[in-house]
């Protein structure tokens, strides 16, 4: 209908609808941003906790060996090798993540080890032995070689170790041998699982540990030995820690295209122990991370669908109240009789504009009537 009431209803009803839709969109976007920030910071904090735990445990293992070497060196110098075996067994017993602990001669022959593993073997060409001839050494993750067939492996994946070795010297600095060890890399994975278990129901996130090149050391099924996305690595290199959204898919899982919210940081080392520069990441699918925001958006849309008809009814009533005196004046004007010049439009005071308009029309009609009499 081409009336003022219908036009006002359409105009203000449309404005109300647009305002409701816009506010729903803006509020939901703000909620997503706030939730992204909150969840991202949580993931970053967990990654930092995991990083600190790894750094602390590696530092403790490093110190263990320094303390043990100070105890073993005098025994070795005085020819009491037989007393060293119980020390090695106790070291492995107190920290079960030691896969192997051994005493090696300066020539690279294994003199003693836990359980007699590799006793008499030549390890002179192993990198950890060569490095430990000069100074204490911690070696990055690698596949088991000499021990691959000698240790129980409950999985089909190759055993992977971290190396730890220190030189043993006499009081005058003469090299007496090397105390070396292999730590199961799974020890780091167990730490991560222990850390994540209490918050799994609340957060449902996964952790990933990657070496300094970005190759995954520990992570979800199918991710180990795969490379992190180059864009992610480049971003992580710019800050000490942080969070971001990225498509964290791996080469052997091409169907994994969903985005993840990822908190990340990097090992820092502690004291004399220099870190491996590993990356520590905690990821959560954005589809799960933003569930609350999407639920809020859905709720706002539902509220909007309920409120919109109410607003439309309200606008219709306002339009009716606004146009009612105008319609009455229109009806009165249409019934004016030229033969009855004294007929006037009623003076109305519904609101200021109507009062002014009715007064002006009355004056105009009165003026016309006077001219007619003349």
Phi, psi and omega in degrees: 000134183269066179238163179298321180299313182294323180294317178296320179297314180295318182296304184285330174296318177296318178298319179296319179296314180297318180297319179296314180296317181295316180295322177299315181294315182295313181298318180293322177295319177297322179295319178298316180297316180295320180291322177299315180295314182297312181293319179300317178294322176298315180296320178297317180296322178293319177300320179294319177300316180296316178303312182297323179294317178297312180301316182296314182294320177295321177297319179295320177295320178299315179292323176308312184290326177294319179293314181296321180297324178293333179275323185282325184305313178297325178296318181292321181293327181268007177076023182257053182301329183298334181277353182278327182304314178298327179295316179296315180297320180294321179298315180290325181291321183286339177222096190292349179282356169285112176286326182206137173229128183216151174259127186238138179288164178302338180275352178099014178264135179287118181271316183212151179200165178293128180067010180074010181297128177066013177301128182088354181283153179265115180244020186297337182264359180286137183305320182297324179291315181299318181291322183288346174295338183257318187196166176304143189221138170235122184255144182291172185299141177204161178289147175294141180243286182292331184263002186303322183262359186254348181247147179292132179231108184285353182242170178275348180283146179299145174294141178233141186236159162251145182257144176218126182208144178225146176283147176251123184230153175282176181298330180270006176093002179291136179289123179259338182159194180225135172258116184237161179206154170244129175254137175298130175295332179300340177303321179292320178297319179296322176299316180297317179296320179297320180292320187278335186305312183297335184252009184297316181295323183282323189247324181050055182247165179241148177252151179223136172240127181234150179284179187295341177274349181100002177283132184288126175267318182221133181181190180298162178307135178088356184261337185299134181076355176278161183264139171293151178304137183300322180297323179293316180299315180298321178293318183293332181290343185274344182221160179289322178202165180171197177210156180199169175254129183207157174274092186269069178262156180244162189301324183265010174230065186295341180279351181277091185249359183289154178278153178233147167267123190236124169263140186214159173198183184224143177303144185243343185084175181200128180059228181284342181284123176264133187288168176276358184061033176290154170264138174242123183233146172232123186238153178214131179302135179298331179300326177272322184299327185255018179303316182299318180294320179294322177298320178296317179299316179299317180297318179295321178296317179297318177297319179299320179295330178281318185287326184304310178298325179295317177297320180297318177296317179298316179297320179297319179294319178296318179297321179294316179296323182290320187268346184303310179295328178292320178296322179292319177295323178298316180296318179295319180296324181289343181257009177295137182249118180302334181279352177238076186295343181279356179288127181237157172284139180297138175283121184248149179229035180301316172203167194304316183295319179294320179298316179296314182297315181295324179293317179297316180297320178299316180296320180295316180294319179297319179296317178296321180296319179297319179294324179296320180295323181293000000 
